[in-house]
Amino acid sequence: MKSFPITIDSVRKAYGSFVALDDVSLDIRAGEFLTLLGPSGSGKTTMLMALAGFVRPDRGKLLLGDRDITRLAPNKRDIGIVFQNYALFPHMNVLANVEYPLALRKTPKAEARQRALGALARVKLEGLSERNIAALSGGQRQRVALARAIVFEPRVMLMDEPLSALDKNLRETMQHEIRRLHDDLGVTTIYVTHDQREALTMSDRVAVMNSGRIEQIDPPQRIYDRPSTRFVAEFMGEANIMAPGAVRKIGGADASRETLVIRAESFHMDAKLVGQDGVALEGTLRAKAFRGENWLLTLALDGGQEVLASIPATLAAGCAELVTGQRVTAYAPAEKVHALPGAGA
């Protein structure tokens, strides 16, 4: 399939006094897998529906390649969509569901049958073409929805939380399947989710949305390790936002004068694992919990702030013996300490 870039230019959408999209601008590269990530009400699904043609922006432009699609009807955009509830037709079998977009485009029946069977093979459902939709598992229905979305070779794929109804193990399997399908087809893909791990696992880049705006857009590792705003830092994983003076540098008495982000899993209990360029903080143990792969400690600093420290079980010797009320020192390496931009002393 040929891939196309997408340009979102100053798009705004309001419903009365509620601003769903607040002058959003974004360039999506041809063949890219980009995820719109954010909490409910952040604008991510509204943005996806605007690209699909089901929501008309109040102002701004949407370009597919060099083609303005802002006011183009949904069926004229050549965009494949996988909805959260799959939107399959229960009265049709698997093959008929996949053939349906081709029937709308008046594709000859023999060609439509061949292309539909090819799409089912891509999603590993070759032997289920005659099965009723009601007889499928959740994962199989999701694959049918994917096959239906790719069968007409769309210019762009849009996915609106397609894995939210699946259990954890199947969800993780389908994350890899969707990414594999994307890599095989090379089609530009925009994926919506509120699940941080899903976004980090699948994406080339992640756009974190909040209150109708994009807070940060970057590759997954940079989003996680180098958040550009407090919202991104707190939304992505277990982040501690450390006020100026809350931590000290190892080997010296100097306290940091910046607002720092230190993720819970960056801490160690042994200073030798951190080195002389790291930081240390001391607090009173408020709570501890064994989570299998790690111990989660809650420390109360002298200034009143609570800090989460997630210590890997393989490096957590002594954690089981800690008691609440005990003074504990935690350490983090310098490369895992991030100064929050624009949030100094």
Secondary structure, 3 states (H helix, E strand, C coil): CCCCCEEEEEEEEEECCEEEEEEEEEEECCCCEEEEECCCCCCHHHHHHHHHCCCCCCEEEEEECCEECCCCCHHHCCEEEECCCCCCCCCCEHHHHHHHHHHHCCCCHHHHHHHHHHHHHHCCCHHHCCCEHHHCCHHHHHHHHHHHHHCCCCCEEEEECCCCCCCHHHHHHHHHHHHHHHHHHCCEEEEEECCHHHHHHHCCEEEEEECCEEEEEECHHHHHHCCCCHHHHHHCCCEEEECCCCCEECCCCCECCEEEEEEHHHCECCHHHCCCCCEEEEEEEEEEEECCCEEEEEEEECCCCEEEEEEEHHHCCCHHHCCCCCEEEEEECHHHEEEEEEEEC
